[in-house]
């Protein structure tokens, strides 16, 4: 073998080895590695007292650009985590009501409050009470009227509340119960039925245009809906 | 640099999420909801009101609750005034009332006159006891109202 052939063989081997090296992916140091190296270099600079005659060894990091898909994924994860951390609300909407849904209750508010009375100008009463029920309490404020009916034999109660729309903001138990849209004499309302095998209990609330009326009682939903439809204006 | 970008994105997302809402319709509403640390517990109670209405310098306070299978409900109603400092509310003198009823519904309404200017709210604490002896306590605050 002459020198020229030997050099060709060496060059070929070098080229093959360099090609193998180029196949390796570029080194991507982790955050921990970078922080560790940063700390080591800071310590080194302190110890060696870098001067003009003894310049520091500067390693320029590889410029790394995250692909756009990874950036989108990171942004999406950050938004989800931020949302869970800060907490967000479910907002409830119905035709005449709006509400904020919490863990175990919903706070309702009336919509369509323009041109509505801000005080009680006329009162409602239940004209077709079930047998045995009598008024036991009646209370009023400028924005609200409350009537409690009770059956002394059974101990069951029915309450009728009338409230101006601007002052209506009750909390209803919606942990295991849903609102159901109902219609009371042409007015849209909501009903929650809490009845189970042992007790009857439900609430009906509706917007009659001027006020928000609510009937709650120890009665099944159908009877309470019938009572709601029997509500009439009390004539003085 | 990338870390700063992530932090900037997180802060932006947090700002956006403070007003992040999802609408739910009446027909499709489900009972789940996401965290709200201000919500009271509702096990015995079915509905609860805490309302305040200011007319001139007079406050009208209303606390009302309806429950199922309740043996006793006690309501403590307090009119509070904002101190102006951080989130400190002070109880108004002579504006605390209590009522107890041995049934499934309770209502307490009161008025307080000659209020000084400021921001007020009603604090209603309901203590409900069912017929099995189980108790729960709800604390609800009304909306804030101003006396000019």
Interface residues (C-beta under 8 A of the other chain):
Chain A: X31 X64 X66 X74 X75 X78 X79 X81 X82 X83 X84 X85 X86 X87 X88 X89 X90 X91 X92 X93 X94 X95 X101 X102 X103 X104 X105 X137 X139 X140 X141 X142 X143 X144 X146 X148 X150 X155 X157 X159 X161 X163 X167 X169 X170 X171 X172 X173 X174 X175 X176 X177 X178 X179 X180 X181 X190 X192 X194 X198 X199 X201 X203 X214 X216 X218
Chain B: X2 X3 X6 X9 X10 X13 X14 X16 X17 X18 X20 X21 X22 X23 X24 X25 X26 X27 X29 X30 X31 X33 X34 X35 X36 X37 X38 X39 X40 X41 X42 X45 X46 X47 X48 X49 X51 X53 X55 X60 X62 X64 X66 X68 X69 X103 X104 X105 X107 X109 X111 X140 X142 X143
